[in-house]
């Protein structure tokens, strides 16, 4: 699995309030989300009204495809007239794995269908002395 992440910095010239900034950022984020199958969010400079940082993440099975997707998304965002792109950092992560359970999945459940140590509530149980109860 390949994960591509990109951090894009914008300048918002002429913007005088956080309310105006959030309006511009929201338009860019929503337009990008609706056009591309990616995760997009404001990730930095949250309290600065003339700068914004937007993060983008994509998942693919090929690094070239992830890189291409991020390039297209960056070009699309740079074309927005409300903000001027001032910088970009990008990273492609290769996540390798196997078929073992993930940490939150716990251990595989054993099949006890033919195991004599597992009983239904209606079955007969032996006590410590081997006597049925």
ABEGO torsion letter per residue (X at the ends): XBBBBBBBBBBBBGBABAAAAAAAAAAAAAAAAAABBBBBBBABGAABAABBBBBBBBBBABAAAAAAAAAAAAAAAAABAABBBABBBBBBBBBBBBABBBAAAEBBBBBAAABAABBBAABBBBBAAGBBX
